[in-house]
Amino acid sequence: MSQVVRAAGIRGFGELMASRAIAPEPMLRAAGIPVEALSDDDLRISLNAWAQVLEAVAEQHDVPDVGLQMAEQQDITILGPIAIAMQNAATVGEGIEVCARFLHTHSPGIRLTAHPDEPDAGLTALRMRLILPSWLPHRQVLDQCLADLHHFTGFLLQEPPPVVAVHLPHQPLAAPKRYAQVFGCVPAFEQTQAELHVPSDFLARSLSGASEALHRLSVDYLQLRYEPGDQTVTEQVETVLRRALASTGGRRDVVAKLLRVHPRTLQRRLDREGSSFSEILDRVRRAEARRWLTQSDTPLSQLPALVGLADQAVLTRSCRRWFSATPAQVRATGVHTA
């Protein structure tokens, strides 16, 4: 089944083509995309088809950086309600978490994940992945998605994000200096993943003017409208753990029961998505521990139960691994690495 994307993802295509005296309508029709997608943000179109439109523009009209140019045409509002939740998050990292959690509402074929301490301690890899057939060329749309992520991250603080490195899995489609104009540095090409590497402490920076009430309202809206039907198995497990970490104790059999599958079936489905229950559990526990330590006055003695850990000693060991600090130090210093 073809993946889809909201037509907001092609916003600006008509204007970009017009600036080059290229008629956009025939290209869209040839790919099976309705012309109405140029003006209707909420129309669902084929992500596969959009990828092929960009490849055709690059090859037939000699626009090798069309994916990067598309990103420059767009702003964070193409994400709709996700953008509202991101802009009103407490920190950059929380904004990225919201985007990763609900990006499937924009397109189930686009995945964003954050990987702390990758590739090195103190850095977080923001990884973009497209769920498209491997035999279909989609280099331009991957350039667009990673450049969009760069722009959206900078938009949250109204300044360019301090990207340390950029990785792309393909050869450069345009001159490397063109990529440097977009990302602030020349990417490393032919890598295993599409990633932005940023300092983890950058993700801890607070967003000015954020409204907690508006953040909660927009997240509630996204939950009510889109969860869990459009979620991957990984996202379903994350949702259950976030909402019931204390009551489930982080047990795989309990989570599987809530999802109405056998534990072995759950693990097989996670394996197919390149995920594992233990990785998801650790990621959720880390996020929840950070939240309880930095955003509440809950006594430290109560935190192990809240994050599904056995006792204070286990929490202390986990915090040292996650944050290189004890729970008391995290609370005292405000450390809240995403």
N, C-alpha and C positions, 0 to 999 in steps of 0.2 A: 504493500500500500504506500502511495506517495505521501511524503511528509508535507505538511502545510505550514504557512506562515501568514500572519496578518498582513494585509496589504500596506499597512503603515511601514513595513520593512522595505518597501520600494519607494517610499515618499521621496520626492525630489528627482526621480528618474526622468519625468517628462521635461522638467526644467533643464536638467543636465544634457539631455539629448538635444533640446532646442538650442542650447548654447553652441552646439556643434553642427547645427543644421541637419540633424538626423531625426527622422520621424519615428517616435517611439511606438505608435500604434501597430504598425506592421510587424515589428519585432515581438511585441507581446502576443499578438494573434498567432503568429507562427509557432509560438511556444505553448499555445493553449491557455494563455492568461487573458481574462476579459479586460477590455480597455477601461472599464469602470474602476479597476484597481488603482488607476492613477488618481482618483478623487475620493474613493471610499476606503478609509483606513481599516475598517472592520471586516472588509471582505476577506475571505480565506482563499489563498492561492497556493499552487504547488511550489514548495521550496525547490524541488528538483528542477522545475521549469524555470524558476527565477535564476537559479545557478547557471542554466544554459543560456539564458538571455545575456547575462554578464559576460560569459565566455564568448558569445557571438559578437557582442559589441567590441570586445578587446581584439578579436581576430579580424572581423570584417571591416571595422572602422578605425583600426589602429589606435585604440585607446587602452594601452597596456595596464594603466593604473585605474581602470574604471571602478573596481571594488573600493579602492581608497577614496576616489572622488565621490562615490555614493555616500560613504560615511561622512564626508565633509559636508554633504548636503543636509545631514540629519542632526537632530538633537535628542535628548533623553525622552522627549514627549512621545516619540514613536512607540514607547513601551506602555502607553496608556496608564491604567491605575498602578502598574508596577512602578512607574516613575514617581508618582505621588508618594508611595510608600518608601521608596529609596531616598527621596529628597527630605523626608521627615524622619528618617532614622537618626539615632543618637550619634552614630559614628559612620565613617566611610565603610568600615568593615561590615557593619550591620546593614548598610545599604546594599553592599555586594551580596550579603547572605540572602536578603529579600529577593534580589534579582535572580540569584541562583535557584532559589526555592520556587519561584513562580514563573520563570522564563518559559516553561512549557505552555503557559497561557498565551504567549506571543507566538511561539512555535515549538511543538514537541520535537522538532528535528534539530534544535539548537540547545546545547548543554553548556552550562558554566559551572565550574567547581573551583574551590579555593584549596590550596595545598600548602599549609604552613611549613616553614623550614625546608622548603624545596625551592631551588636546588641546594641552598645553604641555610644554615641557621641564621635567623634574623630576616630572611626573605620569605615571601609568600608568592607562589605561582598561581596566577589567575588563568585557568585553562579553559579554552573554548573547544568544543567538539561538535561536529556535524554528523547527524545520523542519516547519512545518504549512501547510496550504493557506491562501493569503492571504484567501480568502473566508470562512474560518471564524473567528468571533470568538475570540480567545484572550488578551484583555487581562488577565483575572484570573490566569490561570496564568503569564503573564509577570511580573506583579506578585509572585506567589508565588516564582518562580524567582530574581528579582533580590533579593528580601528574604531568601530562603534563603542566597544567596551572601553577603549582608551579615552575616547571623548566623554563618555558618560561618567567615568570615574573622575575625570578632571572637572566635569560640570558640577559634581557634588560639592566641591570646595572652591569652584570658580578660579582654578589655577591648574596648570598642567600637572599631571601626576608624576611623581619622581620614579619613572620607570628605569630600572637598572639594566634590564635586558629584555629583548623580544625574541621569541622563537617562532618559526614558521616551518611547516613540514615540507614545503615545496621550494623550488628554485625561485629566485626573484623574478617577478613578472614585469617589473619596471626597474629603472635605475635604482641602485641601493640608496642614493641620496634622496630619492623621492620618498622612500620609506622613512628615512631619517626626518624628513619634513613633517611627517604625520606622527611618528612615535617618539621623536626626540633622540633616537639612536638608530644605528643600522642594525637590523635584525640578524640573528644567526639563522641561516636557511638550511633546509633539508634536515630539520630536527624531527624528533619523534612526536612532538605535540605542538599545538598552537598556544602560546602562553605569553603573558606579561609577567615579568618578575618585578615585584615592588617591595620596598622595605615593610616589614610587618608592622612597625610602629606607625607607618603612614595610615594603615587601616584603622588604627586606634584614634585617629584625630576626630574631634567632635565637629558636627555640622552646625553652623550658625543658623539661627532662625528656624530650626526644626521644631515641629509641633508633635509632641507625643500623642496627643489625642487624634490628630489627623493621621499619624502613622498607624495607630491601632485601628482606626476606622477603615483605612484603605486595605490593611492586611485582613481585617475581618471580612471585607467585601470580597477579596480574592479567595479567601478560604471558603466562603459560602457559595460562591459562584463556580469555582473551578476544582476544589478538592473533593474527593480524591480521584474522580473519574479520569482525568487526563494525566495522572501521575505515572511515572515509571515505578517499578517495584522498589527501587532504591529510595525514591521520593516518598513512597507510601510508608516504608520502614522508618524513615526520618520523621515523618509526620507523627506516627504512633509514638515513637520514642520521645519526641519533644513534648507531646501532650500528656504522656503517661510514664515518664521515666521513673518516677518514684514508685508508682503502683506496680509497674512491670518488673522493677529491679534490673532492667536491661536484659532480661532473659529472652533468648531467641524463641523458645517454645511458647512463651506467653505471647510474644509479638505475633508469631505465626498463627496462633489460635485467634487472635484479634483480627487478623487478615484472612482467616478461614482457609488456611492452607497447612499442609504438613510441614514441619521444620525442614525436612530434607528437600521438599519441593521449593520452599522459600529460598534455600541456599542455592539450588540449581538455577533459579530465575535470577538471583543476584549475580551468580557466576556469569550468566549470559550477558549481563550488563557491565561486566568487568568490575564488579563491586563485591564486598563481603560484609557480613553482618558485623563482625568485630570492628572493621574500619568505620562503619557508619556509627556504631555505638560509641566508639572512642571520640569521634568528631562531635556527636551530639552532647556527650558528657562534658567535653571540653568547653563547648559553647555555653551550656547551662551552668557549669561551675563559674565561668567568667561572669555570666549575668548575675548570679546570686552573690558573688563576691564584690562586684563593682557597682551593682545597682540596688542593693538591699542592705538592711541592717540585721538580717537573719543571723542568729548566733552560729559561730563556726561549728559548734557541736551538732547542729541540726542539718548541716549541709550534706554529709555523706548519704543520709537517707533520701534527700531530695534529688540527688544525682544517681541514685541506685548503686552506691558503693557500700562496702561492708562496714567500714569504720573510719575514724579520723586518720589513722596511720595510712590507710590505702588512699584517702583523699590527698594527704600530704605528699605521698610518693607520686601520685598522678599529677599534682600541681607542679612539682619539681620537673617532671618530664614535659608537661605542656608549656609552662611559663618560666621555667628556671627560677622558681620562687615558691615559698611556702604559701598556704592560703592566707595567713596573717599578713605576709608581705604584699601579696597581691591586693588585698583590701586596703592596706595602709598606703601603698604607693599609687594605687589606681591603675596598676598594670592590667590591661585588658586586650592583649593581642588577639586579633581575629583568627 
